[in-house]
Amino acid sequence: MTELLEKAFSEVSKLPELQQDSFARWLLEEIASEQRWDKSFSDSQDLLSQLAKEALAEHRSGKTRLLDPDSL
C-alpha cells in the first residue's frame, strides 16, 4: 500500500463509524465503476478501431467538414 493511501485510511479511521462506512461504500463503488469502464473499453477495441477507420475514410473522401464552435 502506498504512503498516500495509508495516510488517507489513517485519516478516515478517525471519523465516526457511520462516516467510515459511507466512505468505504463510495470507494468500493468507485473501484467497481473503474473496473466496468476498463472492461467496456477493452471489450470495444475492435469496434472503436473500425469506427476510427470509417471516420478517417469519410474525412479523406471529403465527406467531413471542420467543426465551427460558434455555429453550435
Beta strands, then each sheet from edge to edge (+ up, - down):
end
